[in-house]
Amino acid sequence: MTKAKVAALVLLALAALSCAVNPVTGKKEFMLYSESQEVELGKQTDAEVAAAYGVYDDAALQAYVGKLGAALAAKGQRPNLPWRFTVLDSPVVNAFAVPGGAVYVTRGILAMMSSEAELAAVLGHEIGHVNARHSMSQMSKQQVAQIGLAVGSVIGKKFAQYAGLAGAGLQVLFLKYSRDNENQSDALGVEYARAAGYNPADMAATFVALQKFGDVSGSGSSSLPGFLSTHPLTSDRIAHVETMLKPGDQKLARKPEAYLQTVENIVYGEDPRQGYVENGIFYHPGLRFQFAVPSGWTVNNMASQVVLVAADQNGGVIMQGGQTADSAEEFGKKQATQITQSGGTLLGETRTTVNGLACYEQAYQITQENAAPIRMSLSCLKKGDWVYAFQAMSSVEGFSKYSTDFKRIVTSFRDLTDASKINRSPKRLALVKANGRDTLQAIFKQAGMPEKSWPQFAVWNALEVTAVPAAGKLIKIFR
């Protein structure tokens, strides 16, 4: 029997033992994960998402989204899942779900939407992905691909040479939902919204807004991807949603004013209290520290870490911090154990002070399977009862190119004492009533909004900037 046939038989046997009935279609499908495994995975991912991106601090808004989500989930095929609906503290316009019943919307997408029916459609769409087990199906296919590669590696050395590359390619293929997945979730979202008493036509309105917003906003540099990057949106999808609408839908609820009044005062854009960059300096008012950002570098500020990336994306720094009784050196040596166990070789260590703070530094070379080794420096600084760790990384041959920037980032770390940098308040969404005479751009100008924000907020108000909103219409602005 040939090696190829052995590999094929292994996969066929696995497929025969791994079929499950899809909760939505009622048909058998290939599935490697049980529902209990799915729920457990969801719990783990839920904790990681919250830690990485932060939960928006507004109990009333969280309860509002949770109540609506629960009502929609009750109309679906898996009402007994431990559903959780969370607003993330991110300005990125996105909504997504993870296996097992955890659904997320960002404060960014809440600010963009204009009715409760739009929110119902978006939540319904994400619930559809969970009910149809789209992510779990993709993970099962990915697992089979990896198993196939493993079998090939065992039975053929030449095949093993390509295993790493092929595996990476397959992983990329499963990052996005397929067109069929999206169309199915759109149909389910329409079904759930209608069953819960909401006009599903607002799903199409939301998609149009997302498409226009993508055109005017650009990709940005956030670590959290936008909706369009994980949910491919086309005019065909919008047309498909419109074909599912019924004449009676127009009698169902939209609740635009109730929704807008609920999201009024939500934080708009980056929240400076959690860190911001100004004139080449990263300031964190809450934790009272600052450090320099090299020219041309991008900054991704997350709840659990700050990631700085060089302009050519071949070097970067990850900065993390946490409360600990350890000294800078004690903390660093604990990290050393983990690094060496992961293939790192300690090249040297130094002890110094940075702006009056104890600093312990280590240099490593880290070997990677099927990849070139990397060079890393770890700098740990003790500030109060916190230790802050900077991990600077690049290729071995390219490390010297960034060494000056790496050093500047670490040696510029210091206490933040400037009250003008500490006492920053975020911009917030506000509502004004149109008078029936002024154009939208005139309303924006009167509100003191910078002109560069007008195209985005025109989309968020579902109007052209030159349009004259009807008298009494609530218009979204920010202050």
Residue, then its C-alpha position, 0 to 999 in steps of 0.5 A: m500500500t502506498k504512503a498516500k493511501v495510508a494517509a488517505l485511509v487515516l483521514l477517512a477513518l477519522a471522518a467516519l468516526s467524527c460526524a455530527v448533526n448540524p443544529v441548524t440544517g439537521k444534516k450530518e457534517f464532519m465535526l471533531y468537537s462535542e458540544s461540551q468541548e465547544v462550550e469549554l473552548g468558549k469559556q477559555t476564549d471568553a476570558e482571553v478576549a476580555a483580558a486582551y481587549g477589555v470590557y466596557d465599563d457601563a453596567a446599564l449598557q451591558a445589561y441592555v445588550g445582554k437582554l436583547g441578545a438573550a431574547l434573540a438566542a431564545k429564538g434559535q436552534r440552541p437556546n440552552l447554550p450558556w449565552r453571554f453578550t459582552v460590549l468590548d471597550s474598543p473603538v474598532v467597529n466590529a461584532f463577533a462570536v466564539p464557540g459555545g455562546a459568547v457574542y461580542v460587540t464593540r462600543g465602536i459598532l454600537a456608536m455606528m448603529s442607529s436602531e435597536a433593530e440594527l443591533a438585533a440584526v447584528l447579534g442575530h447574525e453572530i448567534g447564527h454563526v454559533n448555532a450553525r457551528h461555523s467556527m467549530s466546523q472550520m476548526s475541525k477542517q483545520q485539524v484534519a489538515q494538520i493531521g494530514l500533514a503529520v501523517g505525510s511527515v511521518i511517511g515521507k521526508k520530502f513531504a515534511q519539508y513542505a509541512g510547515l509552509a502548507g500548514a500556515g497556508l491552511q490556517v490562513l484559509f480558515l481565518k475568514y467565514s466563507r460566503d456560504n457561512e455568511n449567507q446562512s448567518d444572514a438568513l438566521g439573523v433575519e429569522y431571529a430578528r423577525a421572531a423577536g419582533y424586530n424589522p430585519a430590513d435593518m440588517a441591510a441598512t447595517f451592511v450598507a453602513l459598514q460598507k460605506f464606513g470601510d470606504v471612509s475610515g481606512s484599515g487603521s492599526s488596531s490589534l482587533p480586526g474590523f468587521l469587514s476583515t472577518h465578515p466578507l461583505t459584498s453587494d450580493r450579500i446585501a441583495h440576498v438579505e433584501t430578498m428575504l424581507k417580507p411586506g409585514d416586516q415594515k410593521l415590526a419594531r425598529k426603535p431608533e430613538a430608544y436605541l440612540q438614547t441608550v448609546e448616547n454618551i458612549v465613549y467615542g474613539e480612543d479612550p485617553r485614560q487607557g493610554y494615548v500617543e502624543n508628539g511621539i510619547f505614549y502616556h498612560p494616565g491611569l498607571r502614571f507612566q510614559f515612554a517614547v515611541p520611535s518615529g514611524w512606529t505604530v502602537n496597538n494599545m490593548a487592555s493587557q499590553v502595548v505593542l509597538v511595531a517598526a515601520d518595516q514590520n520586521g522589529g517590534v516591542i511588546m510591553q506588559g505590566g502587572q502587580t507583583a512583590d517581586s523585584a525587577e530581577e526576580f521577575g525577570k529570572k522567572q520569565a527566563t525559565q519560561i523563555t529557555q524552556s521555549g527554545g531560548t538561550l540566555l546570552g547575557e544579563t545586566r543590572t542598571t537603573v532607568n530614571g531612578l527605577a531598578c532595571y534588569e535586562q537579559a538578551y536571548q537568542i530563540t530558535q524556532e521550528n521551521a523558521a529562522p532564529i530571533r533575537m530578543s531583549l527583555s527589560c524589566l523595570k520596577k515602578g511602585d508595586w508593579v513590574y513592567a517588562f519590555q520584550a524587544m524582538s527582531s531577526v538575529e541579523g536585523f536586531s542591530k538595526y533596531s537596537t537604538d530604537f529599542k534602547r530609547i523606548v526602555t530608557s525613556f520609561r518614567d513616572l508620568t507627573d504632568a497633570s495636563k497629560i493625566n487629566r484627559s477625558p475621552k470624546r463621547l457620543a452626543l445627540v442633537k435635534a435637527n431644526g429642518r433647515d441646517t445641512l448635516q455638515a452645518i450641524f457638525k460644524q456648529a458642534g465643533m467637530p473637525e472636518k475630517s470626521w464629517p464623512q464618517f459621521a455622515v455614514w453613522n447618521a445614514l445621510e449625505v453631508t449635504a443633506v438637510p435632516a428633517a426637523g426633530k431628527l436625532i443626529k449623532i455628533f461627538r463632544 
